[in-house]
């Protein structure tokens, strides 16, 4: 059965944070192991849920289980930032991330946005390139404890 896409319900934030943790743990080989604990602490921080909920988050669901997420947020410069793209390892490599990103782009287009930006984890750069994004500049994702992880800022349109 193909997962359905729908808006995230606020009461699902704990399940979504668990999905994000599982997804990050699966890609942690792209980063030093000492970044995993602060990343997981970020998911438990009090400001994580409001940040996610401010990004028009949608989820992919099958049989009551959350399998993926993606959202978007408008930027002051008129671009739309694609955010919180995660897929549970059990649903990886099945086209779900592509569906989620394209759906987020469509919602942003419906709101008048034509250019998109995102912050990609390094292992996801080839995926985003396959969707038409191009590398803009390297950057850092701040983490608790004064740590950060390298990322690539990308753009499309």
N, C-alpha and C positions, 0 to 999 in steps of 0.2 A: 504494500500500500504506500502510495506517495505521501510524504508529509504535507500537511496543510500549513499555509502561512496565515498568521493572524496577529493583531496587536497584542503586546504583552500586557497582562493584567498586573497592577501593582503588587498584589498579594503573591505573585509568582517570583518576586525578586530573590528569595532564598534559593529557589530551584535554578534561576538564571545564573546566580553567582556560582552555584555548584557546576553548572554547565561550563561557565567561563574558566573555572579552576581546572576541570577535566581537560578542556581544550588546551589550555596553556601547559598543563603537565605533559601532554602528548608532544608539544613542540619544544619543550624545555631543552632538548638536545641542541637546539640552535643557540642557546645561551648558557653561561656558566651556572652550575647548580646552586651557587650562593644567591642567585637572584630569585629562585623559586619561593623561599619563605617570605621575602618582602612583597613579592607580587601577590601571593595569596593573602597577605595582611591587607593589601590595598583593596581586595575584593570584600573584605569584612569591615572596612572603614565606614563610619557613619555617612560620609558624603558620597559613597559609591552609588547607592540606590538613587538619590536625587539626580546625580549626573547621568545615569543610564536613562531614567524616566524622562529627562529633558530632551532626549534624542529620538523621539518617535520610534521607540523600539518595537520591532516585530519579531516573532519567533516562528520557528518551524516546529510542528508538533505531530507526533504519530502515537496513537494509542495512549494519549495522556502524558507522554514523555516529551520534554523539551529537547530538541536535537540541534537547534541552531538559533542564531540571532543576528540581527543587523538593524541599524537605525541610521538616522541622519539628523543633522542640525544645521540651520542656516547660519552663515557667518556675516559679519558686518560688511565685508567686501562683496556680498552677493553670491559667493560660492556656497555650495552645500558640502558639509563635511560628512562623509560616510563613516559610521562609528560602530563599535562593538560587534564586529563580525567574528563570530565564533561558531564552530561546528563540533559537536561531540565526536570523540574519536570513533565511536561505533557507527557514525553516519558519514565519516570522511570519505572523500573521493567518489561521491555519488551525485555530484552536481548541485548539492544543497547550498553551498556558499555562493555559487554563481546565481542561483535563484534568489537568494536573500539580498545580495548586493544589487542585482538588477531591479528587484522590487523596491529597495530603498531609493535607488536612483529615480525610478518612476514616480514615487511619492514626492521626491524633491522637485522633479520636473513639473508635476502638477501644481506645485506651490510657486512655480516661476523660475526655478534655478536651472541653469544650463551648464555650469562648470562645477566640477567635483574635486574635492581633495580628501586625502586620508593619510593616516599614520599607519604604516605597515610594519608588522614584525618581520624580521629579515627573512624568515623561511617563506613568507607569503608574497614576497616581491614578484616572483615569477607568475603566481596566480593572478595578481592584480594587473600585471603586464598583459596577460592573456585576455583581460577584460578592457584593454585599451588605456590603462593608466600608464604614465611614464614617471620615472624617478625625477624628483625635483631637487631634493637635497637630503643628506643624512641628518639625523637628529637624535634626540634622547627622549625616552619615556621616563619621567621621574617616578621613583618608587619610595616607599617609606624608608626611614633611616638614612636619608641622604644619598641613596643609591639611585642608579638609573640604568636603563638598558638601551642599547642602540636600536634605532628604528630608521625607516626610510619614509620621508614625506613624498607623496606621489600626487599627481593631478591628472585630470581628464577633461577635455572640452575646452 
